[in-house]
Amino acid sequence: ACSKSKILCVKKSRQLEAEYSLEKFQMNPLFSKKFTKVTLRRRQLAKSYQSNVALSYNKYYEKFLRRSQLRLKSVVSLRKLLAQLIESRSKLFAERKALRARARALLKSNVGAKLIEQ
């Protein structure tokens, strides 16, 4: 019975100690409820600010990436267009060359001479 009461006594003293420390904590003007609310708010604001900064950074980075990709696409399309242009011009030159060769051949042959005579 004695040991049980001793345990209860210890428990009670610990509880009182805890209450006292809590009172002391609340009495301290730095640790008033208002202050803790303010600090919490400040922390939240800091967190939100950090996250906003991160978000805006991400947003701008994505924008930059998109723009650079668009630039890349435009460059690629320009290159394709240039390639097509070069190809078509080379085809045209080849056709002209062939036509000139045919004309020369015709002139050299009798058909051309007969045409000129007429």
Backbone as numpy.savetxt, mean C-alpha at the origin, in Angstrom:
# Nx Ny Nz CAx CAy CAz Cx Cy Cz
-9.59 -25.44 66.95 -10.43 -24.23 66.95 -9.56 -22.98 66.95
-8.49 -23.09 67.70 -7.57 -21.94 67.83 -6.92 -21.61 66.49
-6.48 -22.68 65.81 -5.79 -22.48 64.52 -6.74 -21.86 63.49
-8.02 -22.32 63.54 -9.02 -21.80 62.61 -9.24 -20.30 62.83
-9.34 -19.93 64.10 -9.55 -18.51 64.42 -8.32 -17.68 64.02
-7.14 -18.30 64.14 -5.90 -17.61 63.76 -5.91 -17.31 62.26
-6.33 -18.33 61.50 -6.41 -18.17 60.04 -7.38 -17.04 59.69
-8.55 -17.06 60.37 -9.55 -16.01 60.16 -8.98 -14.64 60.50
-8.24 -14.60 61.60 -7.62 -13.37 62.07 -6.65 -12.82 61.01
-5.85 -13.71 60.46 -4.88 -13.33 59.43 -5.61 -12.80 58.20
-6.68 -13.55 57.83 -7.48 -13.14 56.67 -8.05 -11.74 56.87
-8.59 -11.54 58.10 -9.21 -10.26 58.43 -8.18 -9.13 58.37
-7.01 -9.41 58.93 -5.96 -8.38 58.95 -5.52 -8.04 57.52
-5.41 -9.08 56.71 -5.03 -8.87 55.30 -6.07 -8.03 54.57
-7.35 -8.34 54.85 -8.45 -7.61 54.23 -8.39 -6.13 54.63
-8.18 -5.91 55.95 -8.09 -4.54 56.46 -6.92 -3.79 55.82
-5.82 -4.51 55.70 -4.62 -3.94 55.08 -4.90 -3.52 53.64
-5.59 -4.41 52.93 -5.94 -4.14 51.54 -6.84 -2.92 51.44
-7.84 -2.87 52.33 -8.77 -1.73 52.33 -8.02 -0.43 52.61
-7.11 -0.51 53.59 -6.34 0.67 53.99 -5.49 1.16 52.81
-4.82 0.21 52.14 -3.96 0.59 51.01 -4.81 1.19 49.87
-6.03 0.63 49.70 -6.94 1.14 48.68 -7.35 2.58 49.01
-7.66 2.79 50.32 -8.03 4.14 50.78 -6.88 5.12 50.53
-5.69 4.66 50.88 -4.50 5.48 50.70 -4.33 5.82 49.21
-4.56 4.82 48.38 -4.44 4.96 46.93 -5.44 6.00 46.41
-6.69 5.90 46.93 -7.72 6.83 46.49 -7.52 8.23 47.06
-6.89 8.31 48.23 -6.65 9.61 48.87 -5.59 10.40 48.10
-4.66 9.69 47.52 -3.59 10.34 46.78 -4.20 11.11 45.60
-3.98 12.44 45.53 -4.62 13.22 44.47 -4.17 12.83 43.07
-2.96 12.30 42.99 -2.46 11.88 41.67 -3.21 10.65 41.16
-3.69 9.83 42.10 -4.37 8.60 41.69 -5.87 8.68 41.93
-6.43 9.88 41.82 -7.88 9.99 41.96 -8.52 9.39 40.72
-9.81 9.10 40.82 -10.53 8.47 39.71 -10.46 9.34 38.46
-10.60 10.66 38.69 -10.57 11.60 37.58 -9.23 11.48 36.84
-8.16 11.45 37.63 -6.83 11.37 37.05 -6.68 10.09 36.22
-7.16 8.97 36.81 -7.03 7.71 36.07 -7.83 7.78 34.78
-9.01 8.41 34.85 -9.82 8.56 33.63 -9.06 9.36 32.58
-8.46 10.46 33.08 -7.70 11.33 32.17 -6.54 10.57 31.54
-5.81 9.83 32.39 -4.67 9.08 31.85 -5.14 8.04 30.85
-6.25 7.37 31.19 -6.80 6.38 30.27 -7.17 7.03 28.95
-7.84 8.19 29.05 -8.24 8.92 27.85 -7.01 9.30 27.02
-6.00 9.78 27.77 -4.76 10.16 27.07 -4.14 8.96 26.37
-4.13 7.85 27.09 -3.57 6.63 26.48 -4.37 6.22 25.25
-5.70 6.28 25.39 -6.56 5.93 24.25 -6.29 6.86 23.07
-6.19 8.16 23.39 -5.91 9.14 22.34 -4.58 8.86 21.67
-3.59 8.54 22.49 -2.26 8.24 21.95 -2.33 7.03 21.04
-3.05 6.00 21.53 -3.20 4.77 20.73 -3.90 5.07 19.41
-5.02 5.83 19.53 -5.81 6.14 18.33 -4.97 6.98 17.36
-4.18 7.92 17.94 -3.32 8.75 17.11 -2.31 7.89 16.37
-1.70 6.97 17.13 -0.72 6.07 16.50 -1.37 5.25 15.39
-2.56 4.72 15.70 -3.24 3.89 14.70 -3.65 4.73 13.49
-4.09 5.99 13.76 -4.46 6.87 12.66 -3.27 7.18 11.77
-2.14 7.44 12.44 -0.91 7.71 11.68 -0.56 6.50 10.83
-0.64 5.33 11.46 -0.32 4.09 10.73 -1.28 3.91 9.56
-2.58 4.16 9.82 -3.59 4.01 8.77 -3.33 4.97 7.62
-3.07 6.24 7.98 -2.85 7.24 6.93 -1.59 6.89 6.14
-0.57 6.42 6.86 0.66 6.01 6.18 0.36 4.89 5.20
-0.40 3.88 5.71 -0.76 2.76 4.84 -1.54 3.23 3.63
-2.51 4.15 3.90 -3.35 4.66 2.82 -2.50 5.34 1.75
-1.61 6.23 2.21 -0.77 6.95 1.26 0.19 6.02 0.55
0.68 5.02 1.27 1.59 4.06 0.66 0.86 3.27 -0.43
-0.39 2.87 -0.11 -1.19 2.15 -1.11 -1.45 3.02 -2.33
-1.76 4.31 -2.06 -1.99 5.26 -3.15 -0.75 5.35 -4.04
0.40 5.48 -3.36 1.67 5.59 -4.07 1.90 4.34 -4.92
1.64 3.17 -4.30 1.82 1.91 -5.02 0.92 1.85 -6.25
-0.37 2.23 -6.03 -1.32 2.21 -7.14 -0.86 3.11 -8.27
-0.41 4.33 -7.87 0.05 5.29 -8.89 1.25 4.75 -9.64
2.18 4.17 -8.88 3.38 3.64 -9.52 3.01 2.49 -10.45
2.04 1.67 -10.01 1.59 0.57 -10.88 0.94 1.11 -12.13
0.13 2.18 -11.96 -0.49 2.81 -13.12 0.58 3.35 -14.06
1.59 3.99 -13.45 2.69 4.50 -14.26 3.36 3.36 -15.01
3.59 2.28 -14.28 4.20 1.10 -14.91 3.34 0.61 -16.06
2.01 0.53 -15.79 1.09 0.07 -16.82 1.16 0.97 -18.04
1.16 2.30 -17.78 1.19 3.25 -18.89 2.49 3.11 -19.67
3.59 2.91 -18.92 4.88 2.72 -19.58 4.85 1.47 -20.44
4.28 0.41 -19.87 4.19 -0.87 -20.60 3.34 -0.69 -21.85
2.20 0.00 -21.68 1.31 0.20 -22.84 2.01 1.06 -23.89
2.75 2.08 -23.43 3.51 2.92 -24.37 4.53 2.09 -25.13
5.21 1.23 -24.39 6.20 0.36 -25.03 5.54 -0.54 -26.06
4.37 -1.08 -25.69 3.64 -1.94 -26.63 3.28 -1.17 -27.89
2.75 0.07 -27.67 2.37 0.91 -28.80 3.58 1.19 -29.69
4.69 1.51 -29.05 5.92 1.78 -29.80 6.33 0.56 -30.61
6.26 -0.60 -29.98 6.62 -1.85 -30.66 5.72 -2.07 -31.87
4.40 -1.83 -31.67 3.45 -2.00 -32.77 3.77 -1.04 -33.91
4.07 0.21 -33.53 4.39 1.24 -34.52 5.61 0.84 -35.33
6.65 0.41 -34.60 7.90 0.00 -35.26 7.63 -1.17 -36.20
6.83 -2.12 -35.69 6.50 -3.30 -36.49 5.77 -2.90 -37.78
4.75 -2.05 -37.62 3.96 -1.64 -38.79 4.82 -0.87 -39.78
5.71 0.00 -39.25 6.59 0.77 -40.14 7.55 -0.15 -40.87
8.08 -1.13 -40.15 9.02 -2.06 -40.80 8.30 -2.87 -41.88
7.04 -3.25 -41.58 6.24 -3.96 -42.59 6.04 -3.09 -43.82
5.70 -1.81 -43.55 5.47 -0.86 -44.63 6.72 -0.71 -45.50
7.88 -0.56 -44.80 9.14 -0.43 -45.54 9.42 -1.68 -46.36
9.13 -2.83 -45.78 9.36 -4.10 -46.49 8.47 -4.16 -47.73
7.20 -3.75 -47.56 6.27 -3.75 -48.71 6.77 -2.81 -49.81
7.21 -1.62 -49.39 7.72 -0.65 -50.36 8.92 -1.21 -51.12
9.80 -1.84 -50.35 11.00 -2.44 -50.93 10.61 -3.49 -51.98
9.63 -4.32 -51.59 9.16 -5.37 -52.50 8.56 -4.76 -53.76
7.76 -3.69 -53.57 7.14 -3.01 -54.72 8.21 -2.44 -55.65
9.23 -1.80 -55.06 10.31 -1.23 -55.86 11.02 -2.32 -56.65
11.28 -3.44 -55.96 11.96 -4.56 -56.61 11.13 -5.07 -57.79
9.80 -5.18 -57.56 8.90 -5.65 -58.63 8.90 -4.69 -59.81
8.87 -3.39 -59.47 8.87 -2.37 -60.53 10.15 -2.45 -61.35
11.28 -2.61 -60.64 12.57 -2.75 -61.33 12.57 -3.97 -62.24
12.06 -5.08 -61.68 12.01 -6.32 -62.45 11.15 -6.14 -63.70
10.00 -5.45 -63.53 9.10 -5.21 -64.66 9.77 -4.34 -65.72
10.46 -3.30 -65.24 11.15 -2.42 -66.19 12.23 -3.18 -66.95
12.94 -4.04 -66.22 14.00 -4.82 -66.86 13.43 -5.80 -67.88
12.25 -6.33 -67.57 11.66 -7.31 -68.49 11.07 -6.59 -69.72
10.63 -7.35 -70.64 10.09 -6.81 -71.89 8.76 -6.10 -71.69
7.99 -6.56 -70.69 6.66 -5.99 -70.46 6.78 -4.50 -70.19
7.74 -4.18 -69.36 7.97 -2.78 -69.00 8.38 -1.97 -70.22
9.26 -2.53 -71.02 9.76 -1.85 -72.23 8.61 -1.60 -73.20
7.76 -2.64 -73.38 6.60 -2.52 -74.28 5.65 -1.43 -73.80
5.44 -1.40 -72.45 4.55 -0.40 -71.87 5.08 1.01 -72.13
6.40 1.15 -71.98 7.01 2.47 -72.19 6.89 2.88 -73.67
7.10 1.92 -74.57 7.01 2.19 -76.02 5.62 2.68 -76.39
4.59 2.03 -75.84 3.22 2.43 -76.16 2.96 3.82 -75.59
